[in-house]
Amino acid sequence: MQLQEALEVLGVHPTTPWPEVRIAYRDRIRRLHPDVAGPGSGAHAARTNEAFRVVRAAVADGAHPAPQPTPVIRPDLRLPDAVEVAVLDEEGLELVAPPDEVFDRLHAALHAVGQVTYVDPGGGLLECLLETEGHPPSQLTVSLQGRGATTEAFVTLESLDARAAPPLPAVVRLLAQRLREMPLP
């Protein structure tokens, strides 16, 4: 898929800033996801995912407006004044809010601890490059799972070289702290 076609699939223009492209993708994939639109929508959802990958690659190559350095939290989301966060088995978090409300806040928290490298709102998946003193660069992956009124965020951490990654429990606690401290927009 070429960049122009990908932009058309997402319903954005060549001059649309990256944060708005992400929002357009997120809105479109939510409507097209087979869990919402039914099993016949899988091909449309796959096409939307492919379009997002093409635009994201164009941003990385400089062929599309670059992402803003600070995260954009959607103003139409009604986030609670404070997010109740609990650490689960030192490998994940439980947040008292549905996944769609948690996603933007978690995205901003990851920006506070590292460099966000991959975002899949429809799949509830975020990845972040984490660099800490005394440890090699590591990939932090967070996967969201809705559980009624709460959302569980499962965290994995993988070193990008042969040395050991930072201890996962410490990273999970840091992420929980950032989520608790997160100011509202």
N, C-alpha and C positions, 0 to 999 in steps of 0.2 A: 504494500500500500504506500502510495506517495504522500508527502506532507499535505498537499492541498486537499486530497481526498480525505485524509485523516481529520483535518480541520472541519471539513464539511460534515463528516459523520458525527463529530462532537458538537456541531452547530456553533462554531466560533470562527473568528476571522484571523488572518495572518498577523494582525497587530494586537490581538487579545493577549493581555499579560498572563503569565503562567498561573498565578493563583486563580484567575477567573477560568482558565482552561481546566484546572483541577476541579473547580466547583461544577462546571458544565459536565465534566465526565462523571462526577459523583452523582449528580442529579439524574443523568441519563441512565447510568448503570443500575441505579436503584429502581427505576421504572421498568427496565428491561430484564432484570434478574429473573431467572426461571422460577424462583420461589415466590415472586410477586406476580409476574406476567404469565406464568404457566410454562410448561415444558417446550412449547413451540417457539419460545423467545430465545432459546439458547444460541442460535446462529447470530441473532442481532446483538446479544450481549457479548459474544466472542468478537464480533466485528468492532464493537465499541471498545473493548479491551485492547484490541490490536491498534486501533486508531490512537488510543492514549499512549501506547508504547511508542508509536511512530513520533508523536509530538514530543514526548519526553526525551527521545533520542535526539530530536532536532534542537531541543533546548540545550542539551549537553554539548551538541556540536556547534552551537551558536547560530543556527539557522532559524530560530524562533526567539522572541523576546525572553530574556533570562528571568529566572525566578527572583522574586524579591528576597532580600536577605532575612527578613523577619517573617514569621508565620502570619498568615491571615486567618483569623477566626471569624467564621461567618456570623454576621450580626443577627441573622434571623433565628439562630439557635438560642433556646432558652436554657442556659446552663445554670445550675444552682450556684448560690453565692459561695458555697464551699463544697468541695467534692469530698465525700466520705470515702476514704481509701483504706483498705486492709491488705496486709501482706499475706499471701497464701503459700504455705510450704516453702517459702523463700525462693520460689520459682515463678511467682505470678502475683497479680494484684486483683482485688475485687473492688469495683467502684459502684457506688449506689447511683446508677443512672443507666438509661438504655444505651446501646452501642452507638447510635447516631449522635447522641449528645457527648459521649465520651471521646469519640474519634478526634474531633478538632482540638480538644483540650490535651489529649495525649500527644497529638502531632506537635503542638506547641511545646509541651514538656520535653519531647525528644530533641527539639531544636535547642533547648536549654542545656542539654547534656552532650550533644554531639551534632553531627551533620546528617540530616535526614537524606537517605539515598533512594528510598522506594516507598511509594504510598499507593495502596489499593483500598480505597474506601469501601467498594462493593464487597470485597473479600475480608474486610476488617484486618488488614495486614499493613504493618509499618516496619521499615528497616532503617537503621541508623548506624553510621560509622562512629565508633566510640574510641577516643584516644585518651588514655589515662597515664599518669606518670608511673613509670616502672613496669608498664605492661605494653605489649604490642597493640597496634590498631586491631580492633575487633568489630565484628558485625553483631549488632544488637537487633533482634527480631522480636516484634510484639504482635501477637495474634489475638484478636478480640472474639469473644463468644458471649452472646446475650444469654442471660439466665433469669428471665422474668424481670424483676425490677432492678437487677444488678447486671453488671458486665464484668466478666473475667478477662484479664489481660495476661496471657501466657507469654513468658519471656524466655528467650534462648540467647546465648552468647557464644560466639565462635571466633577464635583467634584467626587473624589473617596470615600468620606465619607459624613457625614451629613452636614458638614459646607459648606458655600458658596464658589464657585470657584472664582478665580480672575476675575475682570471685563473684559468681552470679548473685548470691544473697546481698552483697554490698551494692551491686548495681541496681537490684530490685528496690532496695531501701532508698537509694538515691532518687530513683524514678518516682517512688511514692512521695518522697519529700517535695520534689519539684511539682508534682500534681497538687499537693496540698497548698503550696505557696503560690500557685498560679493566679495572677490577678485577672479579673474579668475585663473584657475589652471596653 
